[in-house]
Each structure stands twice: as structure tokens, then as C-alpha cells.
């Protein structure tokens, strides 16, 4: 019984990780749509301000989804 619970929690965590990456991608795409410049082009030009904003998006979404996954495992 203990092994079954461990496997279910592992699968849940892996699926949550993939969902987190998916939502990070969606957040990046939404940010890219709402700005009047190309985020990818600005990052390629080493624009650190845009990089910090994208970092904030990734960290924020990662923390939010991570909390949902963590609370779901308890």
C-alpha cells in the first residue's frame, strides 16, 4: 500500500512539473502578445530589463503552480 501511494505521488509530481512548464510557456506567450515589441528579439539583443520581466513571469508561475502541487501531495 505504501509503494502504491509513493508511485501515485511521483506520477502526480511529474505531471505537475509538466503542467508548470506548460503554464510558464503560456505566460511567456501572453506577455509576448501584449507587448509592442518582440520579446525573443529583445532577449537576443541582450536586453536585461526584458530578461528580468521574463524571469519574474517564470518565477511567479513556478511558485504558484508549485504551491498547488505541493498542497495537493499533502
Secondary structure, 3 states (H helix, E strand, C coil): CHHHHHHHHHHHHHHHHHHHHHHHHHHHHHHHHHCCCCHHHHHHCCCHHHHHHHHHHHHHHHHHHHHHHHHHHC
